[in-house]
């Protein structure tokens, strides 16, 4: 029996990714590879640039996912302004979750 299945860990069929270690326009190739390796893979990826958001958004419809979700998080940091503390908005973070449906790309 496969060791992963024997231990029944929920994260065994998941991939989590942050940051970019590949050249632009590479999300599609990475997603295709992950689905080829495991058609039931659950992929969680983050994006902070408009280009990465666009690439991951394309992946939502270009691949046979059974479930998809995109969450946008907005954060703020305080900064002093005289005797006051003002909140300064930071760039949003997008979290993409894509669940493979058993089909290969």
C-alpha positions in Angstrom: 0.0 0.0 0.0 1.2 3.5 -0.8 2.6 5.1 2.4 0.7 8.3 1.8 -2.6 6.5 1.6 -1.8 4.3 4.6 -1.3 7.3 6.8 -4.3 9.1 5.3 -2.9 12.6 5.6 -5.2 15.2 4.1 -2.3 17.2 2.6 -0.9 14.3 0.6 -2.6 15.4 -2.6 -2.1 19.1 -2.2 0.5 21.6 -3.6 1.0 25.0 -2.0 3.0 27.7 -3.8 4.1 31.2 -3.1 6.5 33.4 -4.9 7.9 32.9 -8.4 10.8 30.7 -9.1 10.1 30.4 -12.9 10.0 32.9 -15.7 6.7 34.7 -16.4 3.9 32.9 -18.3 4.8 29.6 -16.5 1.8 28.9 -14.3 0.0 27.0 -17.1 3.0 24.7 -17.6 3.3 24.1 -13.8 -0.4 23.3 -13.5 -0.3 21.0 -16.4 2.6 19.1 -14.9 0.9 18.8 -11.5 -2.3 17.5 -13.1 -0.3 15.0 -15.1 1.4 13.7 -12.0 -1.8 13.6 -10.0 -5.2 14.4 -11.6 -6.8 14.8 -8.2 -4.2 17.4 -6.9 -5.4 20.4 -4.9 -3.3 23.4 -5.9 -3.1 26.6 -3.7 -1.2 29.5 -5.2 -0.8 33.1 -4.2 -0.4 36.2 -6.4 0.4 39.8 -5.7 1.1 41.2 -9.2 -1.6 41.8 -11.9 0.4 39.5 -14.3 0.3 36.6 -11.8 -3.4 37.2 -11.1 -4.1 37.1 -14.8 -2.1 33.9 -15.4 -3.8 32.1 -12.5 -7.2 33.4 -13.6 -6.6 31.8 -17.0 -5.8 28.5 -15.3 -9.2 28.4 -13.7 -10.9 27.8 -17.0 -8.1 26.3 -19.0 -7.8 23.1 -16.9 -10.4 20.5 -15.8 -10.9 21.6 -12.1 -14.0 20.5 -10.2 -13.7 23.3 -7.7 -12.1 26.7 -7.8 -11.9 29.6 -5.3 -10.2 32.9 -5.3 -9.8 35.0 -2.2 -8.5 38.6 -2.0 -6.9 39.7 1.3 -6.2 43.3 2.0 -3.9 44.3 4.8 -2.9 47.6 6.4 0.0 48.8 8.6 0.0 51.6 11.0 2.3 54.6 10.7 2.8 57.5 13.0 1.6 60.9 11.9 2.3 63.4 14.6 0.4 62.2 17.7 -1.8 59.9 15.6 -1.5 56.4 14.1 -2.8 56.1 10.6 -3.4 52.9 8.8 -1.7 52.6 5.3 -3.2 50.1 2.9 -0.8 47.4 1.5 -1.1 45.6 -1.8 -3.8 42.9 -1.9 -2.9 39.2 -1.9 -4.8 36.8 -4.0 -5.1 33.2 -3.0 -6.2 30.7 -5.7 -7.4 27.2 -4.8 -7.9 24.7 -7.6 -9.1 21.1 -7.1 -8.3 18.6 -9.9 -11.2 16.5 -11.0 -9.4 13.4 -12.1 -8.8 14.4 -15.7 -5.4 15.2 -17.1 -4.8 18.5 -18.9 
